[in-house]
Amino acid sequence: MSNYQNQAITLAITGASGAPYALKLLQELTKHYEKVYLMLSGAARVVLATECEIKVNKSPSVIEQQLCEQLSIEASKIVAFSNDNWMSPVASGSSAPKQMIVCPCSTGTLSAIANGASDNLIERAADVVMKERGQLILVPRETPFNTIHLENMTRLSRMGVTIMSASPGFYNAPKTIEDLVDFMVARILDHLNIEHNLGHRWGYSGN
């Protein structure tokens, strides 16, 4: 794996509920990677505005600026791409990072990935990670799941994709919404083998 691929990770945000998870995850990823390649679906911008009161522009350069300012992230850490930018690094196995997360992942995006649609850059980037035998983590936030959703998840799981439903645990005795968000982000970071201090683990007091 090239240094270029090692230093970057891909994060896609789609239109499922759960924008706070995505924003906290973005903050954490920028602490551990040189670059976070970022893609937002159109529906994701609607959800960000609804759930977090963050109105994100369609322009990738403006997205970078807005999110860096809102989340106090170093400007050089985020590289955003429009969902039709087929010349971006994430569109090719020769340059795409070996790790990608879709958080939150809509069931529509999950279905498209499961069936190899690759109709937009998010779907293509996920397809690239799978074909290159990289690490793909999908974080669906839907309830209840119907049989189609479950069959798509099973299909992807059999291909080595990690399906991590946005279902925070309560054994840490969360006091705030932020505690619940941290729990899920911590679990994602665990699967990326990233050290963090977002709450203690089961069986440990954290002292």
N, C-alpha and C positions, 0 to 999 in steps of 0.2 A: 504494500500500500504506500502510495506516495505521501510525502509530508503535506502536500496540498490537501489531500483527502483526509489525512489524520487531523489536521488543524480545524476542520470545519464540520458542521452538522447541519442537517436540513430540518426545518420546522415548518409544517403547514398548519394553518388554522382554518377550519371550515365552519359551516353554519349551524352546527349543533350547539345547544346551550352548554355553557361552561367556559366562557371567555376568561373569567378570573384564573382558571387553571393555566390557560395559554399564556397570559401575561406574566404570571409568577414563574412559569417554566422558562419563558424567554429571558427573564432577568437572571435566573440561575445558570442557564446555558452560556450566557455571555461571560460568566465568571470563569468558565472552564474551557472554552474554545476561542480560537482567534477570530473565527467568523461564524455567524449563524445565518444560513441562507433561509430567507423567510418568504413564504407565499401565503396570501390570504384570498379566500374565495369571496365572491360578491356577497354571499349570505353571511360570511364571517364579519364583514364590515357592519352589517345590520345588527348582528348579535353584540358586537363590541359597543356599538352606540346604545343598544337597549340595556345591556347588563352592566356596563362599566362607564357609560356616558363618555366614551371616546369615539369621536367621529373621525374615521381614518379616510384620507384621500385615496383616490385610485392610483395616483402616480407613485411608482416605487420609491423615487427619491424623497417624496414628501412623506410617505409611510415611514421610511427610515428616520427622518427628522422628527416626526410626530411621536413615534414610539420611544425614541431615545430621550426626548425631552420629558415625556410623560412618566417614563420608568427610570429616569436618571441612569441611562446606559451610555457608555462611551460611544460616540458617533460612528467610529470605524468598525464596531463590532457586528452591526447588522447590515446585510446586503439583501434587499428585497427585490423580488422579480414579479412582473405581471404574469398572470396565469396563461398567457399565450406567448411567452418569451421562449421559443424553442431553441434559441442559441445560448441559453444560460447553462452553467456548469452542471446543474442537477439533471439536465435532459440527456446526458450521455454517461455511460459507464466508465469512460476514459477519464472523467474529471469529477464525477459526483461523489460527495462524501459517502462513506460506507454506513453511516447511521442516519436514520430519518424517523421523525415522530410526527404523527398527525394528531393534534390535540387542540380542541376536541375534534373528534372524527364523526361526521354525520353518517347516517346509515346509507345515504346515497353515495357518498364518497367511498365508503366501505364496499358497497356493491360494485362500484366501478373498478376498484382495485382488485377485488376478488375475481372479476371477469375480464381483466386485462384491457379495459376500455381505452385508457391513455388519451382521452379526448381533450384534456387540458394539462397544464404543467404539473399540477399537484399529482394527478393520476399517473403521468409519465414518470415523475420523479420516484414515486413509490414502486412502479414497475421496474425501474432501473435498479433500485436497491435490491429488489427480490432477485432479479436475474443475475446480479453480481454477487449474490449470496451474502449480502450485507445484513444489517440489523434494522428491521422495521417494526416500530411500535405504534399501534393504533389505539386511541383512547375514545371509544364511543361513549356517548352520554344520551341514552334513550331508555325509556321504560314504559310499558313492558316491551320486550323484544318479540317480534313475530317469528314464525318459522323461517322465513326468507332471511331475516337478519342472522339468526342462529346458524343456518346452513352456510351463509357467507363467512361467518366467523370461523366455523369449523374448517371450511375449505382453506382459509388463509392460515389458520393455526397449523394445519398439516403441511403447509409450505414453509413453516418456520417463522411466521409472523407472530409477534407477541400481541395478544388482544388484552388490553388492560382497561376494563370498564371503569369509568369514573365513579367509583363507589368507596368513598372514604370510610375508614374504620373509626371506631369510637373508644378503643381501649386506651387511647392517650388522654381521655377525658377532655375533649376539645371545648374551649370556652367561646370561641369566635368562629366566624366564617373563614377567617384567615387560617385558623388552625386546621380546618377541614381541607382547605386548598393546599396547605403545606403538606398534609398527609399524602395526598395523591401525587404531588410533585416529587416528594421524597421517594415514593415507590418507583416513579419513572427514572429518577437519578440512580436508584439502586440498580436498575436493569442496565443502565449505561456504565455501571461500575465507577460512579462518581461519588467521592466522599462529600458529605454534607452534614449540617447540624439542624435539619428541619424536623425536630421532634425526636423522641427516643424510640427505640425498637422494642418489640414485644419481649417481655421478661426482664427489661432493664429499666432502671429508674431514671437514667440519664445523668446521675450525679457522679 
